[in-house]
Amino acid sequence: MKEDKLMAHDPLSDADAILSEEYYGRRARAEDATPGSGARRRAASGQVKPTHYKVICISMYTRDIEELEAKVAELKRRGWTKANKSQLIRLALSQIDIDKLPTPRQ
């Protein structure tokens, strides 16, 4: 094969379709693949699945997880009964100004 043909198609460009078809065992529907369409998918049980968020997996140091859990526990102790880890991370993301961070030394 010529090199230009090898790079003509990125096999991971449609990763959601690949996961839906191969990993989850169902074909991706056309409206699922349309970004920003606001369409909602149906679960196997027939219930509508939300599309405004995704479940992700990140790695964190054990100490950072302990600190995050301690802050959530403290918020709950102070009356924020619905506080959770993802809510606290979203709050931190909304407050960080990356322009004020120092330039890293390399």
CORMORA-V84930 format. One record per residue. N is the residue number from 1. SS is DSSP state (A for helix, B for strand, O for the rest). OMEGA is omega in whole degrees, 0 to 359 (none if undefined). NEAR is the number of other C-alpha atoms within 10 Angstrom. Layout:
BEGIN
n->N ss->SS omega->OMEGA near->NEAR
n->N ss->SS omega->OMEGA near->NEAR
END
This chain:
BEGIN
n->1 ss->O omega->176 near->5
n->2 ss->O omega->182 near->6
n->3 ss->A omega->180 near->7
n->4 ss->A omega->178 near->8
n->5 ss->A omega->180 near->8
n->6 ss->A omega->183 near->9
n->7 ss->O omega->182 near->9
n->8 ss->O omega->182 near->8
n->9 ss->O omega->177 near->9
n->10 ss->O omega->184 near->9
n->11 ss->O omega->180 near->9
n->12 ss->O omega->182 near->9
n->13 ss->O omega->178 near->9
n->14 ss->O omega->184 near->10
n->15 ss->A omega->179 near->11
n->16 ss->A omega->179 near->14
n->17 ss->A omega->179 near->19
n->18 ss->A omega->180 near->17
n->19 ss->A omega->181 near->14
n->20 ss->A omega->185 near->15
n->21 ss->A omega->187 near->14
n->22 ss->A omega->186 near->12
n->23 ss->A omega->184 near->10
n->24 ss->O omega->174 near->11
n->25 ss->O omega->176 near->10
n->26 ss->O omega->179 near->13
n->27 ss->O omega->175 near->13
n->28 ss->O omega->178 near->17
n->29 ss->O omega->183 near->12
n->30 ss->A omega->182 near->8
n->31 ss->A omega->176 near->13
n->32 ss->A omega->185 near->18
n->33 ss->A omega->181 near->13
n->34 ss->O omega->182 near->10
n->35 ss->O omega->176 near->8
n->36 ss->O omega->183 near->10
n->37 ss->O omega->181 near->10
n->38 ss->O omega->181 near->12
n->39 ss->O omega->178 near->16
n->40 ss->O omega->181 near->14
n->41 ss->B omega->176 near->16
n->42 ss->B omega->177 near->11
n->43 ss->O omega->179 near->10
n->44 ss->O omega->180 near->9
n->45 ss->O omega->180 near->7
n->46 ss->O omega->179 near->8
n->47 ss->O omega->179 near->10
n->48 ss->B omega->179 near->12
n->49 ss->B omega->179 near->13
n->50 ss->O omega->178 near->13
n->51 ss->O omega->182 near->13
n->52 ss->O omega->175 near->9
n->53 ss->O omega->176 near->6
n->54 ss->O omega->174 near->7
n->55 ss->O omega->181 near->4
n->56 ss->O omega->177 near->5
n->57 ss->O omega->177 near->6
n->58 ss->O omega->176 near->4
n->59 ss->O omega->178 near->6
n->60 ss->O omega->175 near->9
n->61 ss->O omega->181 near->8
n->62 ss->A omega->180 near->9
n->63 ss->A omega->179 near->9
n->64 ss->A omega->178 near->10
n->65 ss->A omega->178 near->13
n->66 ss->A omega->179 near->12
n->67 ss->A omega->178 near->12
n->68 ss->A omega->179 near->17
n->69 ss->A omega->178 near->15
n->70 ss->A omega->179 near->13
n->71 ss->A omega->177 near->16
n->72 ss->A omega->179 near->21
n->73 ss->A omega->179 near->16
n->74 ss->A omega->177 near->13
n->75 ss->A omega->179 near->16
n->76 ss->A omega->178 near->14
n->77 ss->A omega->181 near->11
n->78 ss->O omega->175 near->9
n->79 ss->O omega->177 near->9
n->80 ss->O omega->190 near->12
n->81 ss->O omega->181 near->11
n->82 ss->O omega->180 near->9
n->83 ss->O omega->176 near->16
n->84 ss->O omega->185 near->16
n->85 ss->A omega->182 near->15
n->86 ss->A omega->178 near->11
n->87 ss->A omega->180 near->12
n->88 ss->A omega->177 near->16
n->89 ss->A omega->178 near->11
n->90 ss->A omega->178 near->10
n->91 ss->A omega->179 near->11
n->92 ss->A omega->179 near->10
n->93 ss->A omega->182 near->11
n->94 ss->A omega->184 near->9
n->95 ss->A omega->183 near->8
n->96 ss->O omega->176 near->10
n->97 ss->O omega->185 near->8
n->98 ss->A omega->177 near->8
n->99 ss->A omega->180 near->7
n->100 ss->A omega->179 near->7
n->101 ss->O omega->178 near->8
n->102 ss->O omega->178 near->7
n->103 ss->O omega->182 near->7
n->104 ss->O omega->175 near->5
n->105 ss->O omega->181 near->4
n->106 ss->O omega->none near->3
END
